[in-house]
């Protein structure tokens, strides 16, 4: 698994675009795995601090319990609908997957100023990041995978 900083080092252009969309759009969708292995989606907010990607959760939230049991997760960042009829005006969306590592160090927790005693804090380690958008009459996907670098797929 790569830290966010390592991902940005390996894929600087894609990393900058992904970070920009993640910082612009506060609300994201988090996918976790339930105890029975079925998917669960939840709203989430993320932040960047110290070149790492972080997310928190209220005490005892089911998404946090899912991640404690199985750290695999995915995050989807959507952008607003473009004005007008040009689909190329859409900023696109970002999807990433990896692991959420729970941080329990009291000093680190205190540095985030979490709102509730017992709040959860997770550092995200990434294995895949994809940016999907429309260019002209093509759907364009730039995808990074740990160990494989960036590749681009275009579909008409």
Secondary structure, 3 states (H helix, E strand, C coil): CECHHHHHHHCHHHHHHHHHHHHHCCCEEEEEECCCCCEEEEEECEEEECCEEEEEECCCCHHHHHHHHCCEEEEEECCCCCCCCCHHHCCCEEEEEEEEEECCCHHHHHHHCCCCCCCEEEEEEEEEEEEEEEECCEEEEEEEECCCEEEEEEEC
